[in-house]
Amino acid sequence: RGISGNLCRCTGYQKIFDAIKLAANRLSKKGGGRGEKNA
């Protein structure tokens, strides 16, 4: 949602979307996120 409307949805951007999903998944498992400080 955060980047909807800002990027073309063609196949050239699929790796960007995949990387964002992967990073978000890894951050959520580490307990990172908005409003939290990672030590």
MOPAC internal coordinates of N, CA, C and O (Angstrom, degrees):
PM7 1SCF
backbone

  N    0.0000 0     0.00 0     0.00 0    0    0    0
  C    1.4531 1     0.00 0     0.00 0    1    0    0
  C    1.5188 1   111.08 1     0.00 0    2    1    0
  O    1.2310 1   120.50 1   143.18 1    3    2    1
  N    1.3266 1   116.65 1   -36.82 1    3    2    1
  C    1.4556 1   120.20 1  -175.11 1    5    3    2
  C    1.5111 1   114.06 1   -62.21 1    6    5    3
  O    1.2310 1   120.35 1   154.11 1    7    6    5
  N    1.3111 1   116.94 1   -25.89 1    7    6    5
  C    1.4582 1   118.57 1  -179.18 1    9    7    6
  C    1.5251 1   112.23 1  -113.91 1   10    9    7
  O    1.2310 1   119.99 1  -173.93 1   11   10    9
  N    1.3214 1   117.62 1     6.07 1   11   10    9
  C    1.4566 1   119.59 1   179.49 1   13   11   10
  C    1.5218 1   109.56 1   -61.38 1   14   13   11
  O    1.2310 1   121.10 1   -41.23 1   15   14   13
  N    1.2984 1   115.50 1   138.77 1   15   14   13
  C    1.4512 1   120.81 1  -178.93 1   17   15   14
  C    1.5151 1   113.54 1    84.76 1   18   17   15
  O    1.2310 1   119.86 1   166.22 1   19   18   17
  N    1.3254 1   117.88 1   -13.78 1   19   18   17
  C    1.4553 1   120.88 1  -178.94 1   21   19   18
  C    1.5201 1   113.06 1   -98.78 1   22   21   19
  O    1.2310 1   119.91 1   159.00 1   23   22   21
  N    1.3044 1   117.78 1   -21.00 1   23   22   21
  C    1.4543 1   121.59 1  -178.33 1   25   23   22
  C    1.5157 1   110.19 1  -126.77 1   26   25   23
  O    1.2310 1   121.61 1   -32.26 1   27   26   25
  N    1.3120 1   114.52 1   147.74 1   27   26   25
  C    1.4558 1   120.77 1   173.55 1   29   27   26
  C    1.5240 1   108.29 1   -65.20 1   30   29   27
  O    1.2310 1   120.35 1   -34.91 1   31   30   29
  N    1.3001 1   116.93 1   145.09 1   31   30   29
  C    1.4603 1   119.98 1   179.96 1   33   31   30
  C    1.5292 1   112.10 1   -94.68 1   34   33   31
  O    1.2310 1   120.27 1  -163.33 1   35   34   33
  N    1.3311 1   117.09 1    16.67 1   35   34   33
  C    1.4630 1   120.14 1   179.07 1   37   35   34
  C    1.5301 1   109.93 1   -69.70 1   38   37   35
  O    1.2310 1   120.68 1    -8.21 1   39   38   37
  N    1.2937 1   116.31 1   171.79 1   39   38   37
  C    1.4623 1   120.39 1  -175.01 1   41   39   38
  C    1.5159 1   112.93 1   -65.96 1   42   41   39
  O    1.2310 1   119.42 1   160.47 1   43   42   41
  N    1.3144 1   118.71 1   -19.53 1   43   42   41
  C    1.4596 1   121.23 1   179.36 1   45   43   42
  C    1.5141 1   113.07 1   -63.89 1   46   45   43
  O    1.2310 1   120.11 1   159.24 1   47   46   45
  N    1.3033 1   117.39 1   -20.76 1   47   46   45
  C    1.4561 1   121.22 1  -178.33 1   49   47   46
  C    1.5209 1   113.09 1  -100.44 1   50   49   47
  O    1.2310 1   119.84 1  -179.50 1   51   50   49
  N    1.3133 1   117.91 1     0.50 1   51   50   49
  C    1.4609 1   120.38 1  -175.96 1   53   51   50
  C    1.5234 1   111.89 1   -59.97 1   54   53   51
  O    1.2310 1   119.83 1   141.10 1   55   54   53
  N    1.3254 1   117.94 1   -38.90 1   55   54   53
  C    1.4663 1   120.15 1   179.87 1   57   55   54
  C    1.5226 1   110.99 1   -66.90 1   58   57   55
  O    1.2310 1   120.09 1   146.65 1   59   58   57
  N    1.3225 1   117.44 1   -33.35 1   59   58   57
  C    1.4694 1   120.70 1   176.83 1   61   59   58
  C    1.5223 1   109.29 1   -64.87 1   62   61   59
  O    1.2310 1   120.30 1   133.13 1   63   62   61
  N    1.3317 1   117.03 1   -46.87 1   63   62   61
  C    1.4604 1   120.65 1   179.02 1   65   63   62
  C    1.5261 1   110.98 1   -62.05 1   66   65   63
  O    1.2310 1   120.56 1   138.42 1   67   66   65
  N    1.3215 1   116.54 1   -41.58 1   67   66   65
  C    1.4664 1   120.50 1   178.88 1   69   67   66
  C    1.5263 1   111.06 1   -61.84 1   70   69   67
  O    1.2310 1   120.64 1   138.48 1   71   70   69
  N    1.3332 1   116.39 1   -41.52 1   71   70   69
  C    1.4657 1   120.40 1   179.99 1   73   71   70
  C    1.5226 1   111.13 1   -65.94 1   74   73   71
  O    1.2310 1   120.16 1   140.63 1   75   74   73
  N    1.3187 1   117.31 1   -39.37 1   75   74   73
  C    1.4676 1   121.13 1   178.71 1   77   75   74
  C    1.5259 1   110.08 1   -64.38 1   78   77   75
  O    1.2310 1   120.61 1   135.49 1   79   78   77
  N    1.3245 1   116.44 1   -44.51 1   79   78   77
  C    1.4678 1   120.34 1   178.41 1   81   79   78
  C    1.5276 1   111.16 1   -62.22 1   82   81   79
  O    1.2310 1   120.47 1   137.30 1   83   82   81
  N    1.3289 1   116.70 1   -42.70 1   83   82   81
  C    1.4564 1   121.06 1   179.70 1   85   83   82
  C    1.5267 1   110.92 1   -63.41 1   86   85   83
  O    1.2310 1   120.52 1   134.80 1   87   86   85
  N    1.3232 1   116.61 1   -45.20 1   87   86   85
  C    1.4640 1   120.36 1   179.63 1   89   87   86
  C    1.5255 1   110.90 1   -63.50 1   90   89   87
  O    1.2310 1   120.23 1   136.98 1   91   90   89
  N    1.3228 1   117.16 1   -43.02 1   91   90   89
  C    1.4635 1   120.73 1   179.22 1   93   91   90
  C    1.5232 1   110.77 1   -62.48 1   94   93   91
  O    1.2310 1   120.64 1   139.33 1   95   94   93
  N    1.3106 1   116.38 1   -40.67 1   95   94   93
  C    1.4650 1   121.04 1   179.01 1   97   95   94
  C    1.5213 1   110.68 1   -63.61 1   98   97   95
  O    1.2310 1   120.54 1   134.69 1   99   98   97
  N    1.3263 1   116.57 1   -45.31 1   99   98   97
  C    1.4635 1   120.17 1  -179.89 1  101   99   98
  C    1.5218 1   111.30 1   -65.34 1  102  101   99
  O    1.2310 1   120.15 1   139.16 1  103  102  101
  N    1.3259 1   117.31 1   -40.84 1  103  102  101
  C    1.4647 1   120.30 1   179.23 1  105  103  102
  C    1.5238 1   111.42 1   -64.95 1  106  105  103
  O    1.2310 1   120.40 1   140.14 1  107  106  105
  N    1.3330 1   116.84 1   -39.86 1  107  106  105
  C    1.4641 1   119.24 1  -179.18 1  109  107  106
  C    1.5271 1   110.87 1   -66.60 1  110  109  107
  O    1.2310 1   119.91 1   147.05 1  111  110  109
  N    1.3152 1   117.77 1   -32.95 1  111  110  109
  C    1.4651 1   120.95 1   178.38 1  113  111  110
  C    1.5190 1   111.72 1   -72.79 1  114  113  111
  O    1.2310 1   120.30 1   151.51 1  115  114  113
  N    1.3390 1   117.03 1   -28.49 1  115  114  113
  C    1.4597 1   121.17 1   179.96 1  117  115  114
  C    1.5253 1   111.40 1   -85.59 1  118  117  115
  O    1.2310 1   120.05 1   171.50 1  119  118  117
  N    1.3261 1   117.52 1    -8.50 1  119  118  117
  C    1.4534 1   120.42 1  -179.10 1  121  119  118
  C    1.5126 1   112.96 1    87.87 1  122  121  119
  O    1.2310 1   120.22 1  -170.29 1  123  122  121
  N    1.3119 1   117.19 1     9.71 1  123  122  121
  C    1.4602 1   120.78 1   178.52 1  125  123  122
  C    1.5169 1   110.60 1   -80.76 1  126  125  123
  O    1.2310 1   121.16 1   -13.01 1  127  126  125
  N    1.2881 1   115.39 1   166.99 1  127  126  125
  C    1.4513 1   119.22 1   178.29 1  129  127  126
  C    1.4994 1   111.00 1   151.83 1  130  129  127
  O    1.2310 1   121.12 1     2.71 1  131  130  129
  N    1.2869 1   115.47 1  -177.29 1  131  130  129
  C    1.4598 1   120.84 1  -179.01 1  133  131  130
  C    1.5149 1   111.38 1   -63.55 1  134  133  131
  O    1.2310 1   121.31 1   -42.72 1  135  134  133
  N    1.2990 1   115.10 1   137.28 1  135  134  133
  C    1.4509 1   120.16 1   175.17 1  137  135  134
  C    1.5101 1   115.02 1    78.96 1  138  137  135
  O    1.2310 1   120.21 1   179.33 1  139  138  137
  N    1.3074 1   117.21 1    -0.67 1  139  138  137
  C    1.4589 1   119.97 1   179.75 1  141  139  138
  C    1.5162 1   109.50 1  -112.72 1  142  141  139
  O    1.2310 1   121.02 1   -35.76 1  143  142  141
  N    1.3065 1   115.65 1   144.24 1  143  142  141
  C    1.4571 1   120.22 1   176.24 1  145  143  142
  C    1.5162 1   108.45 1  -102.17 1  146  145  143
  O    1.2310 1   121.04 1   -51.02 1  147  146  145
  N    1.3078 1   115.62 1   128.98 1  147  146  145
  C    1.4641 1   120.15 1   177.33 1  149  147  146
  C    1.5105 1   108.70 1   -93.53 1  150  149  147
  O    1.2310 1   120.04 1   -53.74 1  151  150  149
  N    1.3044 1   117.54 1   126.26 1  151  150  149
  C    1.4674 1   121.42 1  -179.25 1  153  151  150
  C    1.4985 1   111.30 1   -93.29 1  154  153  151
  O    1.2310 1   120.10 1   180.00 1  155  154  153

